[in-house]
């Protein structure tokens, strides 16, 4: 606009100078030109706030200052629409969202819900999160929202299983002689879940462990061979061991001196929780009894036969079959539930790590 005024002024000055029009006439003409240009640049705007209508005259560049002095109900608003001199506005009010030790202000218009406010502020709320007030609370004016973002992140890492040194008596060597067979450490994979609150890990839960490479024990072999005595190694079977399970395997399971099956396909360590009668059959249709256990069938298929004992050696569950499942599989997919015949037995066992030897 200033450039247009300058150009018009220069043109007029040249013409007036040529005709030698008196100075006062020249100034009068200049004022008329400037007044005309300004009148074309100023517009009248009609403002509507949803209830009332206001009018202001302004250059568009200075419109916001004019709006603030137009007698609106509040200077907290946002322009919703501008069309052909008509301006629609919506009044805003602040909502304070606190996450941990951080609070941010969100400008809100009209009636809305806590869920919409958080969504528009860029937060995705899931079933683990905590929000106060509730997500469906209708918001009409300034409130404080406390939002706690909680995530459960699964993770895994490996750790060493130290090899042990065991003493083995052998009749292949002379009585009193000793021989060392050096072993090696094993490796196990630890599966865990991290509880993350507002971006900070506050708890780590060990879900399960699985042996990747079994340790090989260092053997100290002591000879027992004599001319008059011949020794032999006895093998224990599951038939001679008292177990919690009432299921009977097709044939007795041979156990070594530590109560571990001498022949198995896979060994895993998981957390187990005791449970008892619910009034329903197992997921596979069989009636529950000690020995039928609940599993995640995606990890341990139904029908899998196994031998189970607690890691602390206090409970020998014995021969078991995967026959049921439960809600625990969603949060702890690698865990199992062991069926007991009474609540008292369940309380005694509680929740603890167990060693599972997959037989078939």
C-alpha positions as CSV (number, residue, x, y, z in Angstrom):
1,X,0.0,0.0,0.0
2,X,2.8,2.5,0.9
3,X,4.5,1.8,-2.5
4,X,1.2,2.6,-4.2
5,X,0.9,5.9,-2.3
6,X,4.4,6.8,-3.1
7,X,3.9,6.2,-6.8
8,X,0.7,8.2,-6.9
9,X,2.3,11.0,-5.0
10,X,5.3,11.2,-7.4
11,X,3.0,11.3,-10.4
12,X,0.8,14.0,-9.0
13,X,3.8,16.1,-8.0
14,X,5.2,16.1,-11.5
15,X,1.8,17.1,-13.0
16,X,1.3,19.8,-10.4
17,X,4.8,21.2,-10.9
18,X,4.3,21.4,-14.6
19,X,1.1,23.4,-14.2
20,X,2.5,25.4,-11.3
21,X,-0.6,24.8,-9.1
22,X,-0.3,26.5,-5.7
23,X,1.2,24.5,-2.8
24,X,-2.0,24.3,-0.8
25,X,-3.9,22.8,-3.7
26,X,-1.1,20.2,-4.0
27,X,-1.3,19.3,-0.4
28,X,-5.1,19.0,-0.6
29,X,-4.8,16.6,-3.5
30,X,-2.2,14.5,-1.6
31,X,-4.5,14.2,1.4
32,X,-7.4,13.1,-0.8
33,X,-5.3,10.4,-2.4
34,X,-4.1,9.0,0.9
35,X,-7.6,9.1,2.4
36,X,-9.0,7.2,-0.6
37,X,-6.3,4.6,-0.5
38,X,-6.7,4.0,3.2
39,X,-10.5,3.7,2.9
40,X,-10.0,1.0,0.3
41,X,-7.6,-0.9,2.7
42,X,-9.7,-0.8,5.8
43,X,-12.5,-3.4,6.0
44,X,-15.4,-4.0,8.3
45,X,-15.4,-7.5,9.9
46,X,-18.4,-9.2,11.5
47,X,-17.4,-11.4,14.4
48,X,-19.7,-14.2,15.6
49,X,-18.8,-16.1,18.9
50,X,-21.7,-18.6,18.7
51,X,-24.1,-16.3,20.6
52,X,-23.4,-12.6,19.8
53,X,-22.3,-10.6,16.8
54,X,-19.6,-7.9,16.9
55,X,-18.2,-5.5,14.3
56,X,-14.7,-4.0,13.9
57,X,-12.9,-2.0,11.3
58,X,-9.4,-3.0,10.7
59,X,-6.5,-3.8,8.4
60,X,-6.4,-7.6,8.4
61,X,-2.8,-7.4,9.6
62,X,-4.0,-5.8,12.8
63,X,-7.2,-7.8,13.2
64,X,-6.2,-9.7,16.3
65,X,-5.6,-6.5,18.3
66,X,-9.0,-5.1,17.1
67,X,-10.7,-8.3,18.2
68,X,-9.3,-8.0,21.7
69,X,-10.8,-4.6,22.0
70,X,-14.2,-5.4,20.4
71,X,-15.9,-6.2,23.7
72,X,-15.8,-10.0,23.4
73,X,-16.7,-12.0,26.5
74,X,-13.1,-13.2,26.8
75,X,-9.8,-12.6,25.2
76,X,-9.1,-16.3,25.3
77,X,-10.4,-17.6,21.9
78,X,-9.3,-19.0,18.6
79,X,-10.4,-18.0,15.1
80,X,-12.4,-20.9,13.6
81,X,-13.2,-19.5,10.2
82,X,-12.7,-16.4,8.1
83,X,-14.9,-16.0,5.0
84,X,-15.8,-12.8,3.1
85,X,-15.5,-10.5,6.1
86,X,-17.2,-12.9,8.4
87,X,-15.1,-14.3,11.3
88,X,-16.3,-17.2,13.5
89,X,-14.5,-17.5,16.8
90,X,-14.7,-20.1,19.7
91,X,-13.8,-19.2,23.3
92,X,-11.1,-21.4,24.9
93,X,-10.2,-22.4,28.4
94,X,-7.0,-24.0,29.7
95,X,-6.9,-27.7,30.8
96,X,-3.7,-28.8,32.7
97,X,-2.4,-32.2,32.0
98,X,0.2,-33.6,34.4
99,X,2.4,-36.6,33.5
100,X,4.9,-37.4,36.3
101,X,6.6,-34.1,37.3
102,X,5.7,-32.4,34.0
103,X,2.5,-30.3,33.5
104,X,1.4,-28.8,30.2
105,X,-1.4,-26.5,29.3
106,X,-3.9,-27.5,26.6
107,X,-6.3,-24.9,25.2
108,X,-9.8,-26.4,24.8
109,X,-13.0,-25.2,23.2
110,X,-16.6,-26.2,24.0
111,X,-17.7,-29.3,25.8
112,X,-15.5,-32.4,25.3
113,X,-14.2,-35.4,27.1
114,X,-10.9,-36.2,28.9
115,X,-10.2,-38.9,26.3
116,X,-10.5,-36.3,23.4
117,X,-8.3,-33.8,25.2
118,X,-5.5,-36.4,25.7
119,X,-5.9,-37.6,22.1
120,X,-5.7,-34.1,20.7
121,X,-2.7,-33.4,22.9
122,X,-0.9,-36.4,21.3
123,X,-1.3,-39.0,24.0
124,X,-2.5,-42.6,23.2
125,X,-4.2,-44.1,26.2
126,X,-4.3,-47.9,26.5
127,X,-5.8,-50.4,29.1
128,X,-2.7,-50.3,31.3
129,X,-2.6,-46.5,31.7
130,X,-4.2,-44.6,34.7
131,X,-6.2,-41.4,34.1
132,X,-7.9,-39.2,36.7
133,X,-10.7,-38.1,36.1
134,X,-12.0,-41.0,33.9
135,X,-11.7,-40.9,30.1
136,X,-15.5,-40.4,29.6
137,X,-15.7,-37.4,32.0
138,X,-17.3,-34.5,30.2
139,X,-15.2,-31.3,30.4
140,X,-16.8,-27.9,30.3
141,X,-14.2,-25.7,31.9
142,X,-10.7,-25.7,33.4
143,X,-9.7,-29.0,35.1
144,X,-6.5,-30.8,36.1
145,X,-5.9,-34.2,34.4
146,X,-3.4,-36.7,36.0
147,X,-2.2,-39.1,33.3
148,X,0.1,-42.0,34.2
149,X,1.5,-43.9,31.1
150,X,2.2,-47.5,31.9
151,X,3.8,-50.0,29.5
152,X,4.8,-53.6,29.9
153,X,7.8,-54.3,27.6
154,X,9.0,-57.9,27.1
155,X,12.8,-58.5,26.9
156,X,15.3,-61.3,27.0
157,X,19.0,-61.7,27.8
158,X,21.4,-64.5,28.3
159,X,23.5,-65.4,31.3
160,X,26.0,-68.1,32.2
161,X,25.1,-71.3,34.0
162,X,28.2,-72.1,36.0
163,X,29.5,-75.7,35.7
164,X,29.6,-77.7,38.9
165,X,32.2,-80.1,40.1
166,X,30.8,-83.5,41.0
167,X,32.4,-86.6,42.3
168,X,31.8,-89.8,40.4
169,X,32.8,-93.3,41.7
170,X,33.8,-95.7,38.9
171,X,34.8,-99.3,39.0
172,X,36.7,-98.8,35.7
173,X,39.6,-97.4,37.7
174,X,41.6,-98.8,40.5
175,X,40.5,-98.1,44.1
176,X,42.0,-94.8,45.3
177,X,42.9,-93.4,41.9
178,X,41.5,-90.1,40.8
179,X,40.9,-88.5,37.4
180,X,39.6,-85.0,36.4
181,X,37.3,-84.5,33.4
182,X,37.0,-80.8,32.8
183,X,33.5,-79.5,32.1
184,X,32.2,-76.2,30.6
185,X,29.7,-73.5,31.6
186,X,26.3,-73.4,30.0
187,X,24.1,-70.6,28.7
188,X,20.5,-69.8,29.5
189,X,18.1,-67.3,28.1
190,X,16.1,-65.2,30.6
191,X,12.7,-63.9,29.4
192,X,11.5,-60.9,31.4
193,X,8.9,-58.1,31.4
194,X,9.8,-54.5,32.3
195,X,7.1,-52.3,33.8
196,X,7.7,-48.8,32.5
197,X,5.9,-45.8,34.2
198,X,6.1,-42.5,32.4
199,X,9.2,-43.6,30.5
200,X,11.0,-45.0,33.6
201,X,11.5,-48.7,34.3
202,X,10.2,-49.3,37.8
203,X,10.1,-53.1,38.0
204,X,11.5,-56.1,36.1
205,X,9.7,-59.5,36.4
206,X,11.5,-62.7,35.4
207,X,8.9,-64.6,33.3
208,X,10.9,-67.7,32.5
209,X,14.3,-69.1,31.6
210,X,15.3,-71.6,29.0
211,X,18.6,-73.5,28.7
212,X,20.3,-72.7,25.4
213,X,23.5,-74.7,26.1
214,X,23.5,-77.1,29.1
215,X,26.5,-76.9,31.4
216,X,28.9,-79.8,31.4
217,X,29.9,-80.6,35.0
218,X,33.6,-81.1,35.8
219,X,33.9,-84.7,37.0
220,X,36.2,-85.8,39.7
221,X,36.4,-89.6,39.0
222,X,37.4,-91.7,42.0
223,X,38.3,-95.3,41.3
224,X,36.7,-98.1,43.3
225,X,37.9,-101.2,41.4
226,X,39.2,-104.0,43.7
227,X,39.8,-107.7,43.2
228,X,37.1,-108.8,45.5
229,X,34.3,-106.2,45.2
230,X,32.3,-105.3,42.1
231,X,30.1,-102.2,42.3
232,X,27.1,-101.2,40.2
233,X,25.1,-98.0,39.8
234,X,21.4,-98.1,40.9
235,X,18.8,-96.0,38.9
236,X,15.7,-94.7,40.6
237,X,12.3,-94.7,38.9
238,X,9.3,-92.5,39.2
239,X,7.4,-95.5,40.6
240,X,9.4,-95.2,43.8
241,X,9.0,-91.5,44.3
242,X,6.0,-89.9,46.0
243,X,4.6,-87.2,43.8
244,X,1.7,-84.7,43.9
245,X,0.4,-85.8,40.5
246,X,-2.0,-88.7,40.5
247,X,-1.4,-89.5,36.8
248,X,0.5,-92.7,36.0
249,X,3.0,-92.6,33.1
250,X,2.7,-95.4,30.5
251,X,6.0,-96.7,31.8
252,X,8.1,-95.8,34.8
253,X,10.4,-92.8,34.3
254,X,14.1,-93.4,35.1
255,X,15.6,-90.8,37.4
256,X,19.2,-90.0,38.2
257,X,20.6,-89.4,41.7
258,X,19.3,-85.9,41.6
259,X,15.7,-86.9,40.8
260,X,16.0,-85.8,37.1
261,X,14.8,-87.9,34.2
262,X,17.7,-89.6,32.5
263,X,16.0,-89.2,29.1
264,X,14.1,-86.1,28.1
265,X,13.7,-83.9,25.0
266,X,13.9,-80.4,26.5
267,X,14.4,-78.7,29.9
268,X,12.9,-75.3,30.8
269,X,12.5,-73.3,34.0
270,X,9.3,-71.3,34.4
271,X,7.2,-69.8,37.1
272,X,4.2,-71.9,38.2
273,X,1.1,-71.0,40.2
274,X,-1.1,-73.4,42.1
275,X,-4.8,-73.6,41.3
276,X,-7.7,-76.0,42.3
277,X,-11.3,-76.9,41.3
278,X,-13.3,-74.2,39.5
279,X,-16.3,-76.3,38.7
280,X,-15.4,-76.6,35.0
281,X,-13.6,-79.2,33.0
282,X,-10.2,-78.5,31.5
283,X,-9.9,-76.7,28.1
284,X,-9.3,-80.1,26.5
285,X,-12.5,-81.6,28.0
286,X,-11.0,-83.8,30.7
287,X,-12.0,-83.6,34.3
288,X,-9.3,-81.7,36.4
289,X,-7.0,-83.8,38.7
290,X,-3.5,-83.4,40.0
291,X,-1.2,-83.9,37.0
292,X,-3.3,-82.0,34.4
293,X,-1.7,-78.6,34.2
294,X,-2.7,-75.3,32.5
295,X,-0.3,-74.0,29.8
296,X,-0.1,-71.5,26.9
297,X,-0.7,-74.0,24.1
298,X,1.3,-71.8,21.7
299,X,4.4,-72.5,23.9
300,X,3.6,-76.0,25.3
301,X,1.0,-77.8,23.1
302,X,-1.9,-79.7,24.6
303,X,-1.1,-83.3,25.2
304,X,2.6,-82.6,26.0
305,X,3.9,-85.1,28.6
306,X,6.4,-83.9,31.1
307,X,8.0,-84.4,34.5
308,X,8.0,-81.5,37.0
309,X,9.7,-80.6,40.2
310,X,10.2,-77.2,42.0
311,X,13.5,-75.5,41.6
312,X,14.0,-75.4,45.3
313,X,13.5,-79.1,45.6
314,X,10.6,-78.8,48.1
315,X,7.9,-80.1,45.7
316,X,7.9,-83.1,43.3
317,X,4.9,-82.6,41.1
318,X,5.8,-85.6,39.0
319,X,4.3,-86.9,35.7
320,X,2.1,-84.2,34.1
321,X,0.1,-83.6,30.9
322,X,-0.8,-80.2,29.3
323,X,-4.6,-80.2,29.3
324,X,-5.8,-76.7,30.3
325,X,-5.1,-73.0,29.9
326,X,-5.9,-69.8,31.7
327,X,-5.9,-66.0,31.6
328,X,-2.3,-65.8,32.8
329,X,-1.1,-66.5,29.2
330,X,-1.8,-62.9,28.1
331,X,0.6,-61.3,30.6
332,X,2.9,-64.3,31.3
333,X,2.9,-66.4,28.1
334,X,5.6,-68.8,29.3
335,X,4.2,-69.6,32.7
336,X,2.1,-72.6,33.8
337,X,-0.5,-73.3,36.4
338,X,-0.3,-76.6,38.4
339,X,-3.5,-78.3,39.6
340,X,-3.8,-79.3,43.3
341,X,-6.6,-81.1,44.9
342,X,-7.2,-78.6,47.8
343,X,-6.9,-74.9,48.6
344,X,-4.5,-75.8,51.5
345,X,-2.1,-77.4,49.0
346,X,-2.4,-74.4,46.8
347,X,-1.5,-72.0,49.6
348,X,1.5,-74.2,50.6
349,X,2.8,-74.1,47.0
350,X,1.8,-70.6,46.1
351,X,3.9,-69.3,43.1
352,X,7.5,-70.4,42.5
353,X,9.9,-71.5,39.8
354,X,9.7,-75.1,38.6
355,X,11.9,-77.3,36.4
356,X,10.0,-78.9,33.5
357,X,11.5,-81.8,31.6
358,X,9.6,-82.4,28.4
359,X,9.3,-86.2,27.8
360,X,7.2,-86.2,24.6
